[in-house]
């Protein structure tokens, strides 16, 4: 969430993974993707129509 909060624009999950030093291989990036999607379902962060994540609109 800190990566999404600190970004000056909406970010994609692969950008979050890169910032956290997580490999972009599907086996490695699926866990953060799933966690961010679950958080987005709860309303934080917001998931935009293009799949990017943001904390502001």
Secondary structure as the mmCIF struct_conf table of DSSP 4:
data_model
#
loop_
_struct_conf.conf_type_id
_struct_conf.id
_struct_conf.beg_label_comp_id
_struct_conf.beg_label_asym_id
_struct_conf.beg_label_seq_id
_struct_conf.end_label_comp_id
_struct_conf.end_label_asym_id
_struct_conf.end_label_seq_id
HELX_RH_AL_P HELX_RH_AL_P1 UNK A 2 UNK A 6
BEND BEND1 UNK A 8 UNK A 9
STRN STRN1 UNK A 11 UNK A 11
HELX_RH_AL_P HELX_RH_AL_P2 UNK A 13 UNK A 20
TURN_TY1_P TURN_TY1_P1 UNK A 21 UNK A 21
BEND BEND2 UNK A 25 UNK A 25
HELX_RH_AL_P HELX_RH_AL_P3 UNK A 26 UNK A 41
TURN_TY1_P TURN_TY1_P2 UNK A 42 UNK A 43
BEND BEND3 UNK A 44 UNK A 45
STRN STRN2 UNK A 46 UNK A 47
TURN_TY1_P TURN_TY1_P3 UNK A 49 UNK A 50
BEND BEND4 UNK A 51 UNK A 51
STRN STRN3 UNK A 53 UNK A 54
BEND BEND5 UNK A 55 UNK A 55
#
